[in-house]
Amino acid sequence: MKNVLEWLENKTEQEKKRIAFIDPKDEISFEELEQKAKCIGTYISYMCDVRSAVGFYMEKNIDAVCGMLGAVYGGCLYSFLDTRQPESRMHQIISVLHPALILTDEEHLEEAHKLFPEIRVEVIADILFEKKMDQERLDAIREQALDIDPLYVNFTSGSTGVPKVSQMAAYLVPILICGLGGARLAPDDFFLLPVDEGTVLAGVQHQM
């Protein structure tokens, strides 16, 4: 397994109806997750050059997970932008990240346009509404992908007040996923992911 997309596709082939993620409002199966991620990936592939950055300005939920995997399908890296951080810090991050696209939701759309006036901003739900997926295009992107390509970038506060960058390479995530096999987790176990100051939890199905 070379990247997280192979893991997703393997899970879809094995257990397509099995629940992959849950948030307080919805849940999604592996099959639905793959389909939605591919639709978003197709859109991103037309809007962004390969290995560009895609920023997410929204809360972490199922649509966000679809978007993150969609960015990978589109040959891009992704980074989540904390909607609660000061505008000055956001501008510092953007000056480093240089995102080609910002994905958001309706709740944060107006604010995103104000914060990122020179960057294309799109609502994930609008992309999914179109239901356009080009498998041949996505396959071509996968062919040229490298395992050392960056998967995502995270910005930490930094003791100096200047955002510091940490980056995860694509090949490391499958290693982490496979490593969980030794954790003695049952097939129906979920990981609980704290989101937004602990007020929201998303569940990830474990079984490999």
C-alpha positions in Angstrom: 0.0 0.0 0.0 1.7 3.2 -1.2 -0.8 5.9 -0.2 -4.0 6.6 1.7 -6.0 6.4 -1.5 -5.1 2.7 -2.0 -6.2 2.1 1.6 -9.5 3.8 0.9 -10.1 1.8 -2.3 -9.2 -1.4 -0.7 -11.6 -0.8 2.1 -14.3 0.1 -0.4 -13.7 -3.1 -2.3 -13.9 -5.2 0.9 -16.7 -3.5 2.8 -18.2 -0.7 0.7 -21.3 -0.3 2.9 -19.3 -0.2 6.2 -19.4 3.2 8.0 -16.1 5.0 7.6 -16.8 8.3 9.4 -19.4 9.7 11.7 -19.9 13.3 12.7 -22.7 14.8 14.9 -25.0 15.3 11.9 -24.2 12.5 9.5 -22.3 9.3 8.6 -20.7 8.1 5.5 -19.7 4.6 4.1 -16.5 3.8 2.5 -18.2 3.6 -0.9 -19.8 7.1 -0.5 -16.5 8.5 0.8 -14.6 7.2 -2.3 -17.2 8.5 -4.7 -17.4 12.0 -3.2 -13.6 12.3 -2.8 -13.2 11.4 -6.5 -15.8 14.1 -7.5 -13.9 16.7 -5.5 -10.6 15.4 -6.8 -11.8 15.7 -10.4 -12.8 19.3 -9.8 -9.5 20.1 -8.1 -7.5 18.6 -11.0 -9.1 21.1 -13.3 -8.6 24.1 -11.0 -5.1 23.4 -9.6 -1.7 22.3 -10.9 -0.4 19.0 -9.5 1.3 19.4 -6.1 -0.4 22.7 -5.4 -1.8 23.4 -2.0 -5.5 23.4 -1.2 -6.6 25.2 1.9 -9.7 24.3 4.0 -11.5 27.1 5.8 -14.3 25.3 7.6 -15.1 23.0 10.5 -13.8 19.4 10.4 -16.7 17.2 9.4 -17.6 14.5 6.8 -17.5 17.0 3.9 -14.1 18.1 5.1 -12.8 14.5 5.1 -14.2 14.0 1.5 -12.4 17.2 0.6 -9.1 16.2 2.0 -9.1 12.9 0.2 -10.3 14.8 -2.9 -7.3 17.0 -2.7 -5.1 13.9 -2.7 -7.0 12.4 -5.7 -6.4 15.7 -7.5 -2.7 15.4 -7.0 -2.5 18.2 -4.4 -1.6 18.6 -0.7 -4.0 20.1 1.8 -3.9 22.2 4.9 -6.6 23.0 7.4 -6.9 26.7 8.4 -8.2 27.3 11.9 -11.3 29.6 11.5 -10.7 30.9 15.1 -7.2 32.3 14.6 -6.5 36.0 14.2 -6.6 37.5 10.7 -2.9 38.6 11.0 -1.8 35.0 11.7 -4.0 33.7 8.8 -2.2 36.1 6.4 1.1 34.8 7.7 0.1 31.2 7.0 -1.3 32.0 3.5 2.0 33.8 2.6 3.8 30.5 3.3 1.2 28.0 2.0 0.3 29.8 -1.2 -2.9 27.8 -1.8 -4.3 27.6 -5.3 -7.8 27.0 -3.9 -9.7 27.4 -0.7 -12.5 24.9 0.1 -15.2 25.9 2.6 -18.8 25.6 3.5 -21.8 28.0 3.3 -21.3 29.1 6.9 -17.7 30.4 6.3 -18.1 31.4 2.6 -18.5 35.1 3.2 -15.6 35.3 5.7 -13.4 33.2 3.4 -14.0 35.7 0.5 -13.0 38.5 2.8 -9.9 36.8 4.1 -8.7 35.4 0.7 -9.7 38.0 -1.9 -7.1 36.9 -4.4 -7.7 33.1 -4.1 -10.4 31.0 -5.7 -12.9 30.0 -3.0 -15.4 27.1 -3.5 -18.1 25.4 -1.3 -17.6 21.7 -1.1 -21.3 21.0 -1.2 -21.6 22.8 -4.5 -18.8 20.7 -6.0 -20.5 17.5 -4.8 -23.9 18.7 -6.2 -22.4 18.5 -9.7 -21.4 14.8 -9.3 -18.8 15.0 -12.0 -16.0 12.4 -11.8 -13.3 11.7 -14.4 -11.7 8.4 -13.5 -9.3 8.5 -16.5 -8.0 11.9 -15.4 -7.6 10.7 -11.8 -5.7 7.6 -12.9 -3.3 9.8 -14.9 -2.6 11.9 -11.8 -2.0 8.7 -9.7 0.5 7.5 -12.3 2.8 10.4 -11.8 2.5 10.6 -8.0 5.6 10.0 -5.9 5.6 8.5 -2.4 7.6 11.5 -1.2 4.9 14.0 -2.3 3.6 16.1 0.6 0.2 14.9 1.8 -0.7 17.7 4.1 0.9 20.7 5.9 0.1 21.7 9.5 0.9 25.1 11.0 1.7 25.3 14.7 1.8 28.5 16.8 5.5 28.6 17.5 7.1 30.2 20.5 8.1 33.3 18.5 4.6 33.9 17.3 5.6 33.1 13.8 3.7 30.0 12.4 5.9 26.9 12.1 5.3 24.3 9.5 5.2 20.5 9.8 4.6 18.4 6.7 3.5 14.8 6.3 4.8 12.8 3.2 2.3 10.6 1.4 4.2 7.3 2.1 4.1 7.8 5.9 0.3 7.5 6.4 0.0 3.9 5.1 2.9 3.0 7.5 1.0 4.5 10.4 -2.3 2.8 9.3 -0.6 -0.6 9.0 1.2 0.0 12.3 -2.2 0.1 14.1 -2.6 -3.6 13.3 -0.6 -4.3 16.4 -2.8 -2.2 18.7 -5.1 -5.2 19.4 -8.2 -3.3 18.2 -11.5 -5.1 17.6 -13.1 -4.9 14.1 -15.9 -2.6 15.3 -13.6 -0.2 17.3 -13.7 3.4 16.4 -11.1 6.1 16.8 -12.5 9.3 18.4 -11.0 12.4 16.9 -11.4 15.6 19.0 -12.5 18.5 16.8 -13.0 22.2 17.6 -12.0 22.6 21.2 -13.4 19.1 22.1 -17.0 19.9 21.3 -17.3 17.7 18.2 -16.1 14.1 17.8 -15.7 12.2 14.5 -15.4 8.4 14.5 -13.1 6.5 12.1 -13.8 2.8 11.5 -10.7 0.9 12.4 -10.7 -2.5 10.6 -7.9 -2.7 8.1 
